[in-house]
Amino acid sequence: MARPGKGKSGGYRTLILFRQGDRAIFAFGFAQNAQANISKAELALLKDAATEALGWDGEELDRLVASGALVEIEHEHED
């Protein structure tokens, strides 16, 4: 992800948990100048988080949004 005025090389890395046609959940982000990449331990944690988060049903997602644990960002479709 590009940083304003810096381009992609000075930007951020973002990790998104994604299931096509269903949901995308922002999981982690960091500036490339602060960290080159994620560690093997971080990757293992993110894989576990993805398994859990992508298994949540609509009711669980609604509960997490209502509690403030997650923030929903709605996408407006252009017709």
Secondary structure, 3 states (H helix, E strand, C coil): CCECCCEHHHCEEEEEEEECCCEEEEEEEEECCCCCCCCHHHHHHHHHHHHHHCCCCHHHHHHHHHHCCCCCCCCCCCC
